[in-house]
């Protein structure tokens, strides 16, 4: 009986490694998507910060004279 377990063990190990590999591929796709979303959020934050600085500078200006 032990001889069968030694013969079929490599196939079992290969199947388990393939399952783990597939799970890791799925996780990589999920993390890549999350990473891209975070980069997009960072760009939106930078744009909002730039707009806020422009708005702040407009609010802090005063009229030089009357039109």
Secondary structure as UniProt FT lines:
FT   HELIX           2..60
//
